[in-house]
Amino acid sequence: MSIAIHKYDVVIVGAGLAGCAAAREASAAGLSVCVLTKLHPLRSHSGAAQGGINAALSAEDSIELHEFDTVKGSDYLGDQDAIRLMCSKAPETIRWAEKMGAVFSRNDEGKIAQRPFGGQSKPRACYAKDRTGLTLLQTIYEQAHRDGVEFKDEYYVADILYKDGKVNGVFAYNLVDSTPMIFNAKAVMFATGGYGRAFKINSNAHANTGDALSIVARHGLPLEDMEFVQFHPTGIAGSGVLISEAARGEGGILYNSLGERFMTKYAPNKLELASRDVVSRAITQEILEGRGCGADKDHVLIDLTHLGEKIIMERLPELRDLAITFLGQDMIKEPISIAATAHYSMGGIPVDINGHVRKNTQELVDGFYAAGECACVSVHGANRLGANSVLEALFFGRHVGENIVKDLKENKIAFKDASSNDADPILVKIEKVRTSNGNERVPKLREELQQSMTENAGVFRTEKSLLVQKEKLKELKQRFNNIRIDDKSKVYNTDLQEAIELSHMLDFSAFIVEGAILRKESRGAHYREEYQARDDENFLKHTMSYMDKDGNLTTEYMDVVLGHHELAARTY
């Protein structure tokens, strides 16, 4: 089959903060840039970030403190060279965004306002009310568009063109009418976001199905630290829709059904502003021990009534609206119901400090880059601090864009022409899914995946629960081979898209579970009930797992980049 081939200098998959920032830098340098995205750029999940973006701006704060808090928050699994780079460039990143038109909230002195966030020594989260992500995304998208970036939304990227250690483009199809095409490029960058949809209660957009991760893994390339999945403490009870850390940053207090401020037991110094993994486990522990609230005792309460209407309406208006919409609870008048929700992916596609994708622990893939939540440059290690994700996406998106420009200008990447034949293997796979006439239904399999991942590989993990989940994933993959797709059309075939997305979710979930089985310690967001202590002697290292053509996983380990912040007990 002859299909259209489009040629660019740079093709970027994903139009959130990382993708838009990289695209803007590459285009501003005179390169031809195309951004492919499943949905409109302003619907990217970066827009859901509410609370803030970290930078040491105040006289009381310092880059050194920001660095230390990030290393400590990562439970010492973060790579300190990447952390130092990000923290040192954070103030400049804020100025860059502001210069392009981002409007931040201000304090009484007219300076950018900063609020406290969990696990941080000083208030350093710069914010735009509680719409920080959307404010930044709109700004960067507009500037990228202005600089000539070509955005193609409602395009589904189904594979990379990878041969002989080089990526030279992607295969995609138009969601409107399923027209297949190849996007041939000197450099390809993935910026596709996280994989929280693998869990039943999660804060992620429906588009966050982790497609890029398994696309990479299916080519025998590694995924890094996939066992580290962050559960945010304050998801709206029942739905997981996020109540930002801004709520705790502004002074929200957590209570159980007995009216106890239970964080005094778990983090007596930092209380509600301990790191996210600590607060999430505390909330979940209270519920498991029967001190949850409501008829089903399945949530706790966060109380913001003492802040008063003026502060809530000035700083947290979106959060108030969300609670009213999803709970019928007005935070001005009453506490609201929350529980832990799957939120952020610390693991992902392994990259070096400049965004080059790793082929293994020693080699890099030619012409292939990644940034943002789908990537693992490991500034977050085993646990991310709030407001560092927006910083990571914006800074590393821009930084990787600059490195793509540098590599191309120095002729480090040779252009390789693609041919229509390159698309044949993936076309066959897609057609096989489209014409499936078995008796299994995608929504049912997805529900079983999400429910079982939450139960067996969630906040608390055991050897037994993880082994049960490993077998469950094998069963679900077998049943996936017998799915039925009722919609055989080519126009907006969401049945087909959801089936392909589920196949990706099944693949990368196996990496989460395998990494968790092998990591016999508790570190950051990964908590093993049989191994409740951190084990630096055996597990101060990054998990690097590979999948063969039969779906079997093998694992090796990669050293953590240490620095002048020495290992210490992590207490809050």
KACORJO-V750456 format. One record per residue. N is the residue number from 1. RES is the residue in three letters. SS is DSSP state (H for helix, E for strand, - for the rest). PSI is psi as a letter, one per 40 degrees, with the letter a starting at -180 (none if undefined). D_LAST is the distance of its C-alpha to the last C-alpha in Angstrom with 1 decimal. Layout:
n = [N;N]
res = [RES;RES]
ss = [SS;SS]
psi = [PSI;PSI]
d_last = [D_LAST;D_LAST]
This chain:
n = [1;2;3;4;5;6;7;8;9;10;11;12;13;14;15;16;17;18;19;20;21;22;23;24;25;26;27;28;29;30;31;32;33;34;35;36;37;38;39;40;41;42;43;44;45;46;47;48;49;50;51;52;53;54;55;56;57;58;59;60;61;62;63;64;65;66;67;68;69;70;71;72;73;74;75;76;77;78;79;80;81;82;83;84;85;86;87;88;89;90;91;92;93;94;95;96;97;98;99;100;101;102;103;104;105;106;107;108;109;110;111;112;113;114;115;116;117;118;119;120;121;122;123;124;125;126;127;128;129;130;131;132;133;134;135;136;137;138;139;140;141;142;143;144;145;146;147;148;149;150;151;152;153;154;155;156;157;158;159;160;161;162;163;164;165;166;167;168;169;170;171;172;173;174;175;176;177;178;179;180;181;182;183;184;185;186;187;188;189;190;191;192;193;194;195;196;197;198;199;200;201;202;203;204;205;206;207;208;209;210;211;212;213;214;215;216;217;218;219;220;221;222;223;224;225;226;227;228;229;230;231;232;233;234;235;236;237;238;239;240;241;242;243;244;245;246;247;248;249;250;251;252;253;254;255;256;257;258;259;260;261;262;263;264;265;266;267;268;269;270;271;272;273;274;275;276;277;278;279;280;281;282;283;284;285;286;287;288;289;290;291;292;293;294;295;296;297;298;299;300;301;302;303;304;305;306;307;308;309;310;311;312;313;314;315;316;317;318;319;320;321;322;323;324;325;326;327;328;329;330;331;332;333;334;335;336;337;338;339;340;341;342;343;344;345;346;347;348;349;350;351;352;353;354;355;356;357;358;359;360;361;362;363;364;365;366;367;368;369;370;371;372;373;374;375;376;377;378;379;380;381;382;383;384;385;386;387;388;389;390;391;392;393;394;395;396;397;398;399;400;401;402;403;404;405;406;407;408;409;410;411;412;413;414;415;416;417;418;419;420;421;422;423;424;425;426;427;428;429;430;431;432;433;434;435;436;437;438;439;440;441;442;443;444;445;446;447;448;449;450;451;452;453;454;455;456;457;458;459;460;461;462;463;464;465;466;467;468;469;470;471;472;473;474;475;476;477;478;479;480;481;482;483;484;485;486;487;488;489;490;491;492;493;494;495;496;497;498;499;500;501;502;503;504;505;506;507;508;509;510;511;512;513;514;515;516;517;518;519;520;521;522;523;524;525;526;527;528;529;530;531;532;533;534;535;536;537;538;539;540;541;542;543;544;545;546;547;548;549;550;551;552;553;554;555;556;557;558;559;560;561;562;563;564;565;566;567;568;569;570;571;572]
res = [MET;SER;ILE;ALA;ILE;HIS;LYS;TYR;ASP;VAL;VAL;ILE;VAL;GLY;ALA;GLY;LEU;ALA;GLY;CYS;ALA;ALA;ALA;ARG;GLU;ALA;SER;ALA;ALA;GLY;LEU;SER;VAL;CYS;VAL;LEU;THR;LYS;LEU;HIS;PRO;LEU;ARG;SER;HIS;SER;GLY;ALA;ALA;GLN;GLY;GLY;ILE;ASN;ALA;ALA;LEU;SER;ALA;GLU;ASP;SER;ILE;GLU;LEU;HIS;GLU;PHE;ASP;THR;VAL;LYS;GLY;SER;ASP;TYR;LEU;GLY;ASP;GLN;ASP;ALA;ILE;ARG;LEU;MET;CYS;SER;LYS;ALA;PRO;GLU;THR;ILE;ARG;TRP;ALA;GLU;LYS;MET;GLY;ALA;VAL;PHE;SER;ARG;ASN;ASP;GLU;GLY;LYS;ILE;ALA;GLN;ARG;PRO;PHE;GLY;GLY;GLN;SER;LYS;PRO;ARG;ALA;CYS;TYR;ALA;LYS;ASP;ARG;THR;GLY;LEU;THR;LEU;LEU;GLN;THR;ILE;TYR;GLU;GLN;ALA;HIS;ARG;ASP;GLY;VAL;GLU;PHE;LYS;ASP;GLU;TYR;TYR;VAL;ALA;ASP;ILE;LEU;TYR;LYS;ASP;GLY;LYS;VAL;ASN;GLY;VAL;PHE;ALA;TYR;ASN;LEU;VAL;ASP;SER;THR;PRO;MET;ILE;PHE;ASN;ALA;LYS;ALA;VAL;MET;PHE;ALA;THR;GLY;GLY;TYR;GLY;ARG;ALA;PHE;LYS;ILE;ASN;SER;ASN;ALA;HIS;ALA;ASN;THR;GLY;ASP;ALA;LEU;SER;ILE;VAL;ALA;ARG;HIS;GLY;LEU;PRO;LEU;GLU;ASP;MET;GLU;PHE;VAL;GLN;PHE;HIS;PRO;THR;GLY;ILE;ALA;GLY;SER;GLY;VAL;LEU;ILE;SER;GLU;ALA;ALA;ARG;GLY;GLU;GLY;GLY;ILE;LEU;TYR;ASN;SER;LEU;GLY;GLU;ARG;PHE;MET;THR;LYS;TYR;ALA;PRO;ASN;LYS;LEU;GLU;LEU;ALA;SER;ARG;ASP;VAL;VAL;SER;ARG;ALA;ILE;THR;GLN;GLU;ILE;LEU;GLU;GLY;ARG;GLY;CYS;GLY;ALA;ASP;LYS;ASP;HIS;VAL;LEU;ILE;ASP;LEU;THR;HIS;LEU;GLY;GLU;LYS;ILE;ILE;MET;GLU;ARG;LEU;PRO;GLU;LEU;ARG;ASP;LEU;ALA;ILE;THR;PHE;LEU;GLY;GLN;ASP;MET;ILE;LYS;GLU;PRO;ILE;SER;ILE;ALA;ALA;THR;ALA;HIS;TYR;SER;MET;GLY;GLY;ILE;PRO;VAL;ASP;ILE;ASN;GLY;HIS;VAL;ARG;LYS;ASN;THR;GLN;GLU;LEU;VAL;ASP;GLY;PHE;TYR;ALA;ALA;GLY;GLU;CYS;ALA;CYS;VAL;SER;VAL;HIS;GLY;ALA;ASN;ARG;LEU;GLY;ALA;ASN;SER;VAL;LEU;GLU;ALA;LEU;PHE;PHE;GLY;ARG;HIS;VAL;GLY;GLU;ASN;ILE;VAL;LYS;ASP;LEU;LYS;GLU;ASN;LYS;ILE;ALA;PHE;LYS;ASP;ALA;SER;SER;ASN;ASP;ALA;ASP;PRO;ILE;LEU;VAL;LYS;ILE;GLU;LYS;VAL;ARG;THR;SER;ASN;GLY;ASN;GLU;ARG;VAL;PRO;LYS;LEU;ARG;GLU;GLU;LEU;GLN;GLN;SER;MET;THR;GLU;ASN;ALA;GLY;VAL;PHE;ARG;THR;GLU;LYS;SER;LEU;LEU;VAL;GLN;LYS;GLU;LYS;LEU;LYS;GLU;LEU;LYS;GLN;ARG;PHE;ASN;ASN;ILE;ARG;ILE;ASP;ASP;LYS;SER;LYS;VAL;TYR;ASN;THR;ASP;LEU;GLN;GLU;ALA;ILE;GLU;LEU;SER;HIS;MET;LEU;ASP;PHE;SER;ALA;PHE;ILE;VAL;GLU;GLY;ALA;ILE;LEU;ARG;LYS;GLU;SER;ARG;GLY;ALA;HIS;TYR;ARG;GLU;GLU;TYR;GLN;ALA;ARG;ASP;ASP;GLU;ASN;PHE;LEU;LYS;HIS;THR;MET;SER;TYR;MET;ASP;LYS;ASP;GLY;ASN;LEU;THR;THR;GLU;TYR;MET;ASP;VAL;VAL;LEU;GLY;HIS;HIS;GLU;LEU;ALA;ALA;ARG;THR;TYR]
ss = [-;-;-;E;E;E;E;E;E;E;E;E;E;-;-;-;H;H;H;H;H;H;H;H;H;H;H;H;-;-;-;-;E;E;E;E;E;-;-;-;H;H;H;-;H;H;H;H;-;-;-;-;E;E;-;-;-;-;-;-;-;-;H;H;H;H;H;H;H;H;H;H;H;-;-;-;-;-;-;H;H;H;H;H;H;H;H;H;H;H;H;H;H;H;H;H;H;H;H;-;-;-;-;-;-;E;-;-;-;-;-;E;-;E;E;-;-;-;-;-;-;-;-;-;E;E;-;-;-;-;-;H;H;H;H;H;H;H;H;H;H;H;H;H;H;H;-;-;-;E;E;E;E;-;E;E;E;E;E;E;E;E;E;-;-;E;E;E;E;E;E;E;E;E;-;-;-;-;-;E;E;E;E;E;E;E;E;E;E;E;-;-;-;-;-;H;H;H;-;-;-;E;-;-;-;-;-;-;-;-;H;H;H;H;H;H;H;-;-;-;-;-;E;E;-;-;-;-;E;E;E;E;E;E;E;E;-;-;-;-;-;E;-;-;-;H;H;H;H;-;-;-;E;E;E;-;-;-;-;-;-;-;H;H;H;H;-;-;-;-;H;H;H;-;-;H;H;H;H;H;H;H;H;H;H;H;H;H;-;-;-;-;E;-;-;-;-;-;E;E;E;E;E;-;H;H;H;-;H;H;H;H;H;H;H;-;H;H;H;H;H;H;H;H;H;H;H;-;-;-;-;-;-;-;-;E;E;E;E;E;E;E;E;E;E;-;-;E;E;E;E;-;-;-;-;E;E;E;-;-;-;-;-;E;E;E;E;E;E;E;-;-;-;-;E;E;-;-;-;-;-;-;-;-;-;-;-;H;H;H;H;H;H;H;H;H;H;H;H;H;H;H;H;H;H;H;H;H;H;-;-;-;-;-;-;-;-;-;-;H;H;H;H;H;H;H;H;H;H;H;H;H;H;H;-;-;E;-;-;E;-;H;H;H;H;H;H;H;H;H;H;H;H;H;H;H;-;-;-;-;E;-;H;H;H;H;H;H;H;H;H;H;H;H;H;H;H;H;H;H;-;-;E;E;-;-;-;-;-;-;-;-;-;H;H;H;H;H;H;H;H;H;H;H;H;H;H;H;H;H;H;H;H;H;H;H;H;H;-;-;-;-;E;-;-;E;-;E;-;-;E;-;-;-;-;H;H;H;H;-;E;E;E;E;E;E;E;-;-;-;-;-;E;E;E;E;E;E;E;-;-;-;-;-;-;-;-;-;-;-;-;-]
psi = [h;h;i;i;h;h;h;i;d;h;h;h;h;h;f;a;d;d;d;d;d;d;d;d;d;d;d;d;e;e;i;h;h;h;h;h;i;d;i;i;d;e;e;i;e;d;e;e;h;d;d;a;h;h;h;g;d;i;d;e;i;i;d;d;d;d;d;d;d;d;d;d;d;e;f;e;e;i;h;d;d;d;d;d;d;d;d;d;e;d;d;d;d;d;d;d;d;d;d;e;e;h;h;i;i;i;a;d;e;e;i;h;i;h;i;i;i;h;e;i;d;i;h;e;h;i;i;g;b;f;f;d;d;d;d;d;d;d;d;d;d;d;d;d;d;d;e;e;h;h;h;h;i;f;h;h;h;e;i;i;h;h;h;f;e;h;h;f;a;i;h;i;i;h;d;d;e;f;h;i;i;h;h;h;i;d;h;h;h;h;g;e;a;a;f;e;e;e;i;d;h;i;e;i;i;d;e;g;e;f;d;d;d;d;d;d;d;e;e;e;i;i;i;h;f;e;e;g;h;h;h;h;d;g;i;h;h;d;d;e;h;h;h;i;e;d;d;d;d;e;e;i;h;h;i;a;e;e;e;h;g;e;e;d;d;d;g;d;d;e;b;e;f;i;i;d;d;d;d;d;d;d;d;d;d;d;d;d;e;e;f;i;i;i;d;e;f;e;i;a;i;h;h;e;d;e;d;i;d;d;d;d;d;d;d;f;d;d;d;d;d;d;d;d;d;d;e;f;h;h;e;d;d;i;i;i;h;i;i;i;h;h;d;i;h;d;i;a;h;h;i;a;e;e;e;h;h;h;d;a;e;d;i;i;h;h;e;h;i;i;i;a;d;e;i;g;e;f;e;e;b;e;h;h;i;i;e;e;d;d;d;d;d;d;d;d;d;d;d;d;d;d;d;d;d;d;d;d;d;e;f;e;h;i;h;h;h;i;i;d;d;d;e;d;d;d;d;d;d;d;d;d;d;d;e;h;f;a;e;i;h;d;d;d;d;d;d;d;d;d;d;d;d;d;d;e;f;b;d;h;i;i;d;d;d;d;d;d;d;d;d;d;d;d;d;d;d;d;d;d;e;f;i;h;h;d;h;e;i;e;h;f;g;d;d;d;d;d;d;d;d;d;d;d;d;d;d;d;d;d;d;d;d;d;d;d;d;d;g;g;i;h;h;b;e;h;h;h;d;e;g;e;i;h;g;d;d;d;f;g;i;h;h;h;i;i;h;a;d;e;e;i;i;i;h;i;i;i;i;h;h;i;a;e;h;i;h;i;i;h;i;none]
d_last = [60.3;60.3;57.3;56.4;54.6;52.8;52.0;49.3;47.6;44.2;43.1;39.6;38.5;36.1;36.2;32.6;30.9;31.1;34.6;35.9;34.4;36.0;39.2;39.5;39.2;41.7;44.2;44.0;45.0;48.1;47.2;48.2;45.1;44.9;41.8;42.1;40.0;40.3;40.0;40.4;38.0;36.8;35.9;33.5;30.0;28.6;30.1;27.7;24.7;24.0;21.0;21.4;21.7;19.5;21.2;20.6;23.5;22.8;23.7;20.2;18.7;19.8;20.4;18.7;15.4;15.9;16.7;13.7;11.2;13.6;13.9;10.2;10.1;13.3;12.0;14.7;17.5;18.2;21.4;20.8;24.3;24.0;20.6;22.2;25.3;23.5;21.3;24.4;26.6;24.4;26.1;29.5;28.7;28.1;31.3;33.1;32.3;33.1;36.4;37.3;37.0;33.5;33.0;29.5;28.7;29.2;28.0;30.6;31.3;32.3;29.5;27.4;24.8;21.1;18.4;14.6;13.0;9.7;7.4;10.1;10.7;14.0;16.0;17.8;18.9;22.7;24.3;27.6;27.1;25.6;28.1;26.7;27.5;31.0;31.7;31.0;32.8;35.8;36.0;35.7;38.0;40.6;40.6;40.9;43.8;45.4;45.3;47.2;44.8;46.5;44.3;45.5;43.7;44.4;44.9;43.4;42.6;43.4;43.5;43.5;46.6;45.5;48.0;48.3;44.8;45.2;44.2;47.0;46.3;45.3;47.2;46.7;48.7;49.1;47.7;50.6;53.4;51.9;53.7;52.4;52.0;50.7;48.8;49.7;47.6;47.0;43.2;41.2;37.5;35.4;32.9;32.8;29.3;27.2;28.0;26.2;29.6;29.6;27.6;29.1;26.5;25.4;25.1;27.4;30.9;33.8;34.6;31.4;33.1;32.1;35.8;35.3;33.2;36.0;38.7;37.3;36.8;40.3;41.7;40.1;37.3;33.8;30.7;27.3;24.0;25.2;23.1;20.0;20.3;17.6;17.6;16.8;15.5;18.3;21.7;24.7;25.5;28.4;28.7;25.3;26.3;23.3;21.8;20.1;16.5;18.5;18.8;15.1;15.3;18.3;16.8;17.3;16.2;16.0;18.5;20.0;23.8;23.5;22.2;18.9;15.8;14.1;10.5;10.6;11.0;8.3;5.2;7.1;5.7;5.4;7.7;9.9;8.5;5.6;7.6;11.0;11.3;8.5;10.2;13.6;13.4;12.6;15.5;17.7;17.1;18.2;21.2;22.1;22.1;24.5;22.5;23.1;25.3;28.8;31.9;30.3;26.9;25.4;23.0;20.7;21.1;19.6;21.2;22.1;25.3;24.2;24.1;27.9;30.3;30.6;27.1;26.8;30.2;29.4;26.0;25.7;29.3;29.1;26.2;28.4;31.3;29.6;28.5;32.1;33.6;31.7;30.9;33.4;30.6;30.5;27.0;28.9;30.4;28.1;24.7;24.8;24.3;21.7;20.5;18.8;21.2;21.9;21.3;21.0;22.4;20.7;23.8;27.4;30.4;29.7;30.6;30.7;29.3;32.4;32.3;35.1;34.7;34.6;37.5;35.8;33.6;36.3;38.4;38.0;40.0;42.6;42.4;39.3;36.0;32.9;30.1;27.5;25.8;28.6;28.1;25.7;25.6;22.0;20.0;17.5;17.6;16.0;14.0;14.9;13.1;15.0;18.2;18.4;20.9;23.4;23.1;23.7;26.6;28.3;27.8;28.6;31.3;33.0;32.4;33.9;36.7;37.5;37.5;39.9;42.1;42.0;42.8;45.7;47.1;47.2;48.8;46.2;46.7;50.2;51.2;52.4;54.6;53.7;56.4;56.8;56.8;53.1;52.3;54.4;51.9;49.3;52.2;53.3;49.9;49.5;53.1;52.4;49.5;51.6;54.5;52.5;54.4;52.6;51.3;47.5;45.8;43.0;41.1;41.2;39.9;37.1;36.1;36.2;34.1;31.4;31.4;31.3;28.5;26.3;27.2;27.2;24.9;22.3;18.7;19.6;22.2;24.6;27.5;29.9;28.6;28.5;32.0;33.2;32.0;33.6;36.9;36.4;36.1;39.3;41.1;40.1;41.3;44.5;45.0;44.2;47.4;49.3;48.1;50.5;50.5;52.8;52.8;55.0;55.4;54.1;53.3;49.6;49.2;45.7;46.5;46.9;43.8;41.6;43.1;42.4;38.8;38.4;39.8;37.1;34.3;35.8;35.8;32.3;30.8;32.3;30.2;27.0;28.1;29.6;26.6;24.4;27.1;27.3;23.5;23.1;19.4;16.1;14.5;12.6;14.9;17.3;16.8;19.7;20.1;22.4;20.1;16.6;15.5;15.4;18.9;19.3;22.8;24.1;22.1;20.7;23.3;24.3;26.3;29.7;31.9;35.5;37.8;41.6;44.4;44.2;40.6;39.5;36.2;35.8;32.6;32.0;29.0;28.4;26.5;23.3;24.0;21.9;21.9;20.9;17.1;17.1;15.3;12.3;9.9;7.0;3.8;0.0]
